[in-house]
Amino acid sequence: MTTKSNLFSNIKGDLFGGLTAGVVALPLALAFGAQTELGAIAGLYGAIALGILAAIFGGTKTQISGPTAPMTVVSAVLITELIAHAGSFSEAMPLIVATFVMAGLFQILMGVFKIGKYIKYIPYPVVSGFMSGIGVIIIITQIFPFFGIGAPEGGALGTIRSIHMIPEKINFYSVGIALATIIIIYLMPRISKKVPASLVALIVISVAAFFLIPLDLFTRINSEGPLPSGLPKLHLDFIIAFKDFGTMVRISEYALTLAALGAIDSLLTSVVADNMTKTKHDSNRELIGQGIGNSVSGLIGGLPGAGATMRTVININSGGKERLSGVIAGLFLLAVLLGIGAIVGYVPNAVLAGILITVGIGIIDYKGIKHMRSIPKSDVAVMLIVLMLTVFVDLLIAVAAGMVLSSLLFMIKASEIIEKGSKAISLKELKSETPWKDEKNIVDKLGEDVYIKHIEGPLFFGSTSGSQNIAQSIPDVKIIIFRLDKVPYVDQSGLYAMEEILLELKQKNIKVLFVGLYGQVKTMFEKINIVPGLVSREECFDTAKELENYLEKIAEAQ
């Protein structure tokens, strides 16, 4: 557990980081909550519970947790289905709470049984397709609120089927409000980045709409006026959900979906935090912390959530280093709830639609889409299939299908390359140089200025988790040699992992040399501009002998 000295070792940075992340989280929490039948207040409840509890009990010191786009999309669907199953919102509420509480308990069990370590095996194309699919879902489902119309049932598909209804029901006041919100969000960073653009849009447009437009001409997040203020009440009646075995099975399925999605969402954000802070999170403890936060959030009627990438990055960039930053973010939102919660209900629905549309646009993986012509076709196929399944079928099915398809395609490809390896690369040509018998002599000549890193086997989604460790384990030297003659294949995850290593080494002014860059690996490195963008062609050597001659010239010049 965190010691008292560690918790308060960076008070100033954690205070500023936590407050900044909390300010950013406020409009998003309200927007995510308003996307469900529970209302905007549920998003705020969830951000408070998760923000505080996941920070205290989780395994990533700088993580800021709360409702996220993927978790909200799934929650909105299951809430609608449970209301239809129970017959009314009031009858469904205990089932909804039970589902959220159970999802948290499942996450705690995942942590106890150390399931977290297996998240690293999710391939990049699966993550890319999934996140892009979530972005597309958010954009599609906000089309009707953008035009000032109540969203139809059926999620993305229901919206597409009902799109013809928009012209006859359009509310131009709402369109203006939403457009103004989007314009402010995109223009504000050009003026100043000190204040979150989404918060500026929320306040400015809401105040302007309140004073300039009659309240009955546009919809608000709570048409009856202010949202509930004060501390939330406990929903202990969820116990009745377990009286009926069929209902219990149904909510267990929903809960498992949320738990799995929340685990993936949180641990991917933890990896991002690790890369920024050069630390190592505890995956299993993180799942336990997220589980506790989601269970308590459910008990107070809040939305479930996960580690939020954007808010975590903002926290780190603003100086947050310890768990205190996450606690402060949650306490800030609690203060907002107790102080101005009564006036939040007057925020126009179109403002939140505008915020969510920008969130959806930001979630789409443009990096992966940009490289679709360069990466292996199998990775492209997986990414697109996962994207389509995410939008039109089911999120968990999309991830499962992507995992199975990635594994099958990789096994087929790796098998083909190994079988044909003797044709692509002459073993006779390599035998005289591999293993490189003169490595020690070269190191002796250059003292401690050179470091040789052997990489054996394919660079693929299952082997990239150690990429950060590779960069961190390399000592402070002038030259690093990567031996790649035993790397038969690289996929999209491997390409980006190598790119990350090289960028970090470049920042340290360390020269990188490649030896044995052949076949598919060489082609892929060139297609996404690792060669010559990060390592010039003059720094790539076909054989160890060529590299030896190059190093001897360097040694003689010293």
C-alpha positions in Angstrom: 0.0 0.0 0.0 1.0 3.6 -0.5 2.9 5.1 2.5 1.9 8.4 4.0 5.2 10.0 2.9 4.8 8.9 -0.7 1.2 10.1 -0.8 2.2 13.6 0.1 5.6 13.7 -1.5 4.4 15.8 -4.5 1.6 17.9 -3.0 1.9 20.9 -5.3 2.1 18.9 -8.5 -0.7 16.5 -7.4 -2.9 19.4 -6.4 -2.6 21.2 -9.7 -2.8 17.9 -11.7 -5.8 16.7 -9.8 -7.7 20.0 -10.1 -7.0 20.3 -13.8 -8.1 16.7 -14.4 -11.2 17.3 -12.4 -12.1 20.4 -14.4 -11.8 18.4 -17.6 -13.8 15.5 -16.2 -16.8 17.7 -15.2 -18.3 18.3 -18.6 -17.5 14.8 -19.8 -19.1 13.2 -16.7 -22.3 15.2 -17.3 -22.2 14.3 -21.0 -21.7 10.6 -20.5 -24.5 10.5 -17.8 -26.9 12.3 -20.1 -26.3 9.7 -22.7 -28.1 7.1 -20.5 -31.5 6.9 -18.9 -29.9 7.6 -15.5 -29.3 11.2 -16.4 -26.3 13.5 -16.2 -26.1 13.3 -12.4 -25.2 9.6 -12.7 -22.1 10.5 -14.7 -21.0 12.9 -11.9 -21.7 10.3 -9.2 -19.6 7.8 -11.1 -16.7 10.2 -11.6 -16.6 11.0 -7.9 -16.7 7.4 -6.6 -14.3 6.1 -9.2 -12.0 9.1 -9.0 -11.4 8.8 -5.3 -11.6 5.0 -4.7 -9.7 3.8 -7.8 -6.9 6.3 -7.0 -6.6 5.0 -3.4 -6.8 1.3 -4.1 -5.7 1.1 -7.7 -2.3 0.1 -9.1 -1.5 3.1 -11.3 -0.4 6.2 -9.3 -1.3 8.8 -11.8 -4.5 7.2 -13.2 -7.7 9.4 -13.3 -10.8 7.2 -13.4 -14.4 7.9 -14.2 -17.1 7.2 -16.8 -15.5 6.6 -20.2 -16.9 6.5 -23.7 -16.7 2.7 -24.1 -18.2 2.0 -20.7 -21.0 4.5 -21.3 -21.9 3.1 -24.6 -22.3 -0.4 -23.1 -24.1 1.0 -20.0 -26.6 2.9 -22.1 -27.5 -0.3 -24.1 -27.9 -2.5 -21.0 -29.9 0.1 -19.1 -32.3 0.3 -22.0 -32.6 -3.5 -22.2 -33.2 -3.8 -18.5 -35.9 -1.2 -18.5 -37.6 -3.1 -21.4 -37.2 -6.3 -19.4 -38.6 -4.9 -16.1 -41.4 -2.8 -17.7 -40.4 0.6 -16.2 -37.5 2.6 -15.0 -38.3 2.3 -11.3 -38.7 -1.5 -11.6 -35.4 -1.7 -13.5 -33.4 0.5 -11.2 -32.5 -2.3 -8.7 -31.4 -4.5 -11.7 -29.3 -1.7 -13.1 -27.6 -1.1 -9.7 -27.1 -4.9 -9.2 -25.4 -5.1 -12.6 -23.0 -2.3 -11.9 -22.2 -3.6 -8.4 -21.6 -7.1 -9.8 -19.4 -5.7 -12.6 -17.2 -4.2 -9.9 -17.1 -7.5 -8.0 -16.0 -9.3 -11.1 -13.2 -6.8 -11.6 -12.1 -7.4 -8.0 -12.0 -11.2 -8.7 -10.0 -10.6 -11.9 -7.4 -8.8 -9.8 -7.4 -11.4 -7.1 -6.9 -14.2 -9.6 -4.2 -12.1 -11.4 -6.0 -11.8 -14.8 -4.5 -8.4 -15.4 -1.3 -9.7 -16.9 -3.1 -11.2 -19.9 -4.3 -7.8 -21.2 -0.9 -7.4 -22.9 -1.9 -10.1 -25.4 -4.6 -7.9 -27.1 -3.2 -7.0 -30.5 -3.0 -3.4 -31.7 -5.5 -3.9 -34.6 -8.1 -5.1 -32.1 -7.6 -2.1 -29.9 -7.6 0.2 -32.9 -10.8 -1.2 -34.4 -12.5 -1.2 -31.0 -11.7 2.4 -30.1 -12.5 3.7 -33.6 -15.8 1.8 -33.4 -16.6 3.4 -30.1 -15.9 6.8 -31.6 -18.2 6.1 -34.5 -21.0 4.9 -32.2 -20.8 8.1 -30.1 -20.9 10.3 -33.2 -23.8 8.4 -34.7 -25.9 8.4 -31.5 -25.4 12.1 -31.0 -26.8 13.0 -34.5 -30.4 13.3 -33.2 -29.5 15.3 -30.0 -27.4 17.6 -32.3 -30.5 18.5 -34.2 -32.5 18.9 -31.0 -34.4 15.6 -31.3 -34.7 12.8 -28.8 -32.4 9.9 -29.7 -34.3 6.8 -31.1 -33.9 3.4 -29.6 -31.6 0.8 -31.0 -28.2 2.6 -30.7 -26.3 3.3 -33.8 -28.5 1.0 -36.0 -31.6 2.6 -34.6 -30.3 6.1 -35.4 -29.4 5.1 -39.0 -32.8 3.6 -39.6 -34.5 6.7 -38.3 -32.3 9.3 -40.0 -35.1 10.2 -42.4 -37.1 11.7 -39.5 -34.6 14.5 -38.9 -35.7 17.1 -41.5 -39.3 17.3 -40.2 -38.3 17.6 -36.5 -35.1 19.6 -36.6 -34.7 22.3 -33.9 -32.4 25.1 -35.3 -31.7 26.5 -31.9 -30.2 23.2 -30.8 -28.2 23.0 -34.0 -26.8 26.4 -33.4 -26.0 25.5 -29.7 -24.2 22.3 -30.7 -22.2 24.0 -33.6 -21.1 26.8 -31.3 -20.0 24.2 -28.7 -17.9 22.3 -31.3 -16.4 25.5 -32.7 -15.3 26.6 -29.2 -13.8 23.2 -28.4 -11.6 23.2 -31.5 -10.7 27.0 -31.5 -10.1 27.4 -27.8 -6.7 25.5 -27.7 -5.4 28.0 -30.3 -6.1 30.9 -27.9 -5.1 29.2 -24.7 -4.6 25.7 -23.4 -4.6 26.7 -19.7 -8.4 26.2 -19.4 -10.1 23.0 -20.8 -11.9 23.9 -24.0 -14.9 21.6 -23.2 -15.4 23.4 -19.9 -15.3 26.8 -21.6 -17.9 25.6 -24.1 -20.1 24.2 -21.4 -20.2 27.4 -19.4 -20.2 30.0 -22.2 -22.9 28.3 -24.4 -25.1 27.3 -21.4 -25.1 30.8 -20.0 -25.7 32.4 -23.4 -28.6 30.0 -24.1 -30.2 30.6 -20.7 -30.3 34.4 -21.2 -30.8 34.6 -25.0 -33.2 31.7 -25.8 -36.5 31.0 -24.2 -36.2 27.7 -22.2 -39.1 26.1 -24.0 -37.3 26.3 -27.4 -34.5 23.8 -26.7 -34.1 20.7 -24.6 -32.0 20.6 -21.4 -30.3 17.6 -19.7 -33.1 17.8 -17.2 -36.2 19.4 -18.6 -37.8 19.7 -15.2 -35.1 22.1 -13.9 -32.2 21.5 -11.5 -30.4 18.2 -11.0 -30.5 16.6 -7.5 -28.0 18.3 -5.2 -26.4 17.0 -2.0 -24.9 13.6 -1.3 -26.4 10.7 -3.3 -28.5 8.1 -1.6 -27.6 4.4 -1.3 -29.6 2.0 -3.5 -29.6 -1.1 -1.3 -32.7 -2.5 -2.8 -30.6 -4.1 -5.5 -30.6 -7.3 -3.5 -34.0 -8.2 -4.9 -32.4 -8.7 -8.3 -30.9 -12.0 -7.0 -34.3 -13.5 -6.0 -35.0 -14.7 -9.5 -32.4 -17.1 -11.1 -33.2 -16.1 -14.7 -32.8 -12.4 -13.9 -29.6 -13.1 -12.0 -28.1 -14.9 -15.0 -29.1 -12.0 -17.3 -27.5 -9.3 -15.2 -24.4 -11.5 -14.7 -23.9 -11.5 -18.4 -24.2 -7.7 -18.6 -21.9 -7.4 -15.6 -19.2 -9.6 -17.1 -19.3 -7.6 -20.3 -18.8 -4.3 -18.3 -16.1 -5.9 -16.1 -14.1 -7.1 -19.1 -14.5 -3.9 -21.0 -13.5 -1.8 -18.0 -10.5 -4.0 -17.3 -9.3 -3.5 -20.9 -10.0 0.2 -20.9 -8.2 0.8 -17.6 -5.1 -1.3 -18.2 -4.6 0.3 -21.7 -4.6 3.7 -20.0 -2.2 2.3 -17.3 0.2 1.4 -20.1 0.0 5.0 -21.5 0.7 6.3 -18.0 3.7 4.0 -17.7 5.1 5.2 -20.9 4.8 8.9 -19.8 6.1 8.5 -16.3 8.6 5.7 -16.9 7.1 3.7 -14.1 5.4 0.3 -13.9 1.8 -0.2 -12.8 0.4 -3.1 -10.9 -2.2 -4.6 -13.3 -4.0 -6.8 -10.7 -4.1 -4.1 -8.1 -5.5 -1.7 -10.7 -8.4 -4.1 -11.4 -9.1 -4.4 -7.7 -9.2 -0.6 -7.3 -11.4 -0.2 -10.4 -13.7 -2.9 -9.1 -14.1 -1.2 -5.7 -14.8 2.1 -7.4 -17.4 0.6 -9.8 -19.2 -1.3 -7.0 -19.5 1.9 -4.9 -20.5 3.9 -7.9 -23.3 1.5 -8.6 -24.5 1.6 -5.0 -25.0 5.4 -5.2 -26.6 5.3 -8.6 -23.6 6.3 -10.6 -22.3 5.1 -14.0 -19.5 2.5 -14.1 -16.2 3.6 -15.6 -12.5 3.0 -16.0 -9.2 4.6 -16.3 -9.6 7.7 -18.6 -6.7 8.2 -21.0 -7.2 11.9 -21.7 -7.8 12.8 -18.1 -4.8 10.7 -17.0 -2.5 12.4 -19.6 -3.7 15.8 -18.5 -3.0 14.9 -14.8 0.6 13.8 -15.6 1.3 16.8 -17.9 0.0 19.1 -15.1 2.4 17.7 -12.5 0.5 14.8 -11.0 2.7 11.9 -9.8 1.0 10.3 -6.8 -2.4 8.9 -5.9 -3.3 12.1 -4.2 -3.9 13.7 -7.7 -6.8 11.3 -8.4 -8.3 11.8 -5.0 -8.2 15.6 -5.5 -9.9 15.2 -8.9 -12.7 13.3 -7.2 -13.0 15.7 -4.3 -13.2 18.6 -6.7 -16.2 17.0 -8.4 -17.8 16.3 -5.1 -17.5 20.0 -4.2 -19.1 20.9 -7.5 -22.0 18.5 -6.8 -22.6 20.0 -3.4 -22.1 23.6 -4.6 -23.6 24.2 -8.0 -25.4 20.9 -8.8 -28.7 22.8 -8.6 -28.0 24.8 -11.7 -26.4 22.1 -13.8 -29.8 20.9 -14.9 -30.3 23.9 -17.1 -27.4 22.9 -19.4 -28.8 22.5 -23.0 -28.7 18.9 -24.3 -27.1 20.1 -27.5 -24.1 21.4 -25.6 -23.4 17.9 -24.3 -24.1 16.5 -27.8 -21.4 18.8 -29.2 -18.9 17.8 -26.5 -19.6 14.1 -27.1 -19.2 14.5 -30.9 -15.7 15.9 -30.3 -15.0 13.1 -27.9 -16.0 10.5 -30.6 -13.9 12.2 -33.2 -10.9 12.2 -30.8 -11.2 8.5 -30.0 -10.9 7.3 -33.6 -7.5 5.8 -34.2 -6.2 8.0 -37.1 -2.7 6.6 -36.7 -3.8 3.1 -37.5 -6.1 4.3 -40.3 -3.3 6.3 -41.8 -1.1 3.3 -42.1 -3.7 0.9 -43.5 -1.9 0.8 -46.9 1.4 0.1 -45.3 0.7 -2.5 -42.6 0.0 -6.2 -43.3 -3.4 -6.8 -44.9 -4.3 -9.2 -42.2 -4.0 -6.4 -39.6 -6.2 -4.2 -41.7 -8.8 -6.9 -42.0 -8.8 -7.5 -38.2 -9.1 -3.7 -37.5 -12.0 -3.2 -39.9 -13.9 -6.4 -38.8 -13.6 -5.3 -35.1 -14.7 -1.8 -36.0 -17.8 -3.0 -37.8 -18.7 -5.6 -35.1 -18.3 -2.9 -32.5 -20.7 -0.5 -34.2 -23.3 -2.9 -35.5 -23.2 -6.0 -33.3 -21.7 -6.1 -29.8 -18.5 -4.7 -28.2 -17.4 -7.8 -26.4 -18.1 -10.0 -29.4 -16.0 -7.6 -31.4 -13.0 -7.9 -29.1 -13.4 -11.7 -28.9 -13.7 -12.1 -32.7 -10.7 -9.8 -33.2 -8.6 -11.8 -30.7 -9.4 -15.1 -32.3 -8.9 -13.8 -35.9 -5.6 -12.1 -35.0 -4.3 -15.3 -33.4 -5.2 -17.5 -36.3 -3.8 -15.1 -38.9 -0.6 -14.7 -37.0 -0.1 -18.4 -36.6 -0.7 -18.9 -40.3 1.7 -16.1 -41.3 4.4 -17.0 -38.8 4.3 -20.7 -40.0 4.5 -19.6 -43.7 7.5 -17.4 -43.0 9.4 -20.0 -41.0 8.8 -22.6 -43.7 10.0 -20.3 -46.5 12.7 -18.6 -44.5 15.5 -20.5 -46.2 14.4 -19.2 -49.6 14.0 -15.6 -48.5 17.3 -15.4 -46.6 20.3 -17.7 -47.5 21.3 -19.6 -44.5 24.7 -20.2 -46.2 25.2 -16.5 -46.3 24.4 -16.1 -42.7 26.4 -19.0 -41.3 29.7 -17.2 -41.7 28.5 -14.3 -39.6 26.0 -15.8 -37.2 26.5 -16.0 -34.3 28.8 -12.9 -34.5 32.0 -14.2 -33.0 33.7 -10.8 -33.0 31.2 -9.0 -30.9 33.4 -9.0 -27.8 36.4 -7.6 -29.8 34.3 -4.8 -31.1 33.0 -3.9 -27.6 36.6 -4.0 -26.3 37.8 -1.6 -29.0 35.0 0.9 -28.3 35.0 0.5 -24.5 31.6 1.1 -23.0 30.3 3.2 -25.9 28.5 0.4 -27.7 25.6 -1.8 -26.7 24.4 -4.9 -28.6 20.8 -6.0 -28.4 19.8 -9.4 -29.8 16.1 -9.7 -30.8 15.0 -13.3 -31.6 11.6 -14.3 -32.9 8.8 -12.3 -34.5 7.9 -8.8 -33.3 4.1 -9.1 -32.8 1.4 -8.2 -30.4 2.4 -10.8 -27.8 6.0 -9.7 -27.7 5.6 -5.9 -27.4 4.8 -5.7 -23.7 8.5 -5.7 -23.0 9.3 -2.8 -25.3 9.4 -0.3 -22.5 11.7 -2.6 -20.5 14.1 -2.8 -23.5 14.5 1.0 -23.7 14.9 1.3 -20.0 17.4 -1.6 -19.7 19.8 0.0 -22.2 22.6 1.8 -20.4 23.8 5.3 -21.2 25.9 4.7 -24.3 26.6 6.3 -27.6 25.8 3.5 -30.0 23.1 0.7 -29.8 23.1 -2.2 -32.3 20.0 -4.2 -32.9 20.6 -7.7 -34.3 17.5 -8.4 -36.3 18.6 -11.4 -38.4 16.5 -13.8 -36.3 13.3 -11.6 -36.6 11.2 -13.3 -39.3 8.0 -11.1 -39.0 6.7 -7.9 -37.6 3.0 -6.9 -37.3 1.5 -3.5 -36.6 1.9 -3.7 -32.8 5.6 -4.7 -33.3 6.2 -1.8 -35.7 4.8 0.8 -33.2 6.7 -0.8 -30.3 10.0 -0.5 -32.2 9.1 3.1 -33.2 8.5 4.0 -29.6 11.9 2.5 -28.6 13.7 4.4 -31.3 12.0 7.7 -30.5 13.0 7.4 -26.9 16.6 6.5 -27.8 16.7 9.5 -30.2 15.7 11.8 -27.4 18.8 10.5 -25.5 21.0 11.3 -28.6 21.9 7.6 -28.9 22.9 6.4 -32.4 21.0 3.2 -33.5 22.4 0.7 -36.0 20.5 -2.3 -37.5 22.2 -5.5 -38.7 20.4 -8.3 -40.5 17.3 -6.3 -41.5 15.7 -8.6 -44.2 12.5 -9.5 -46.0 9.1 -8.6 -44.6 10.6 -6.8 -41.5 12.7 -4.5 -43.8 9.7 -3.8 -46.0 7.5 -2.9 -43.1 10.1 -0.7 -41.5 10.4 1.2 -44.7 6.7 1.5 -45.3 6.0 3.4 -42.1 9.3 5.3 -42.3 11.2 3.8 -39.5 13.8 3.4 -42.2 15.0 6.0 -43.2 13.0 8.3 -40.9 14.5 7.2 -37.6 17.4 5.0 -38.8 19.1 6.0 -42.1 19.9 3.4 -44.7 23.6 4.0 -44.2 23.0 2.8 -40.6 21.5 -0.5 -41.7 23.9 -3.4 -42.5 23.1 -6.7 -44.2 25.9 -8.6 -42.5 27.9 -8.4 -39.3 31.1 -8.1 -41.3 29.9 -4.8 -42.8 29.0 -3.5 -39.4 32.3 -4.6 -38.0 34.2 -2.6 -40.6 32.0 0.5 -39.9 32.7 0.2 -36.1 36.4 -0.2 -36.7 36.4 3.1 -38.5 34.7 4.7 -35.6 37.1 3.1 -33.1 40.1 4.4 -35.2 38.7 7.9 -35.3 38.4 8.1 -31.5 
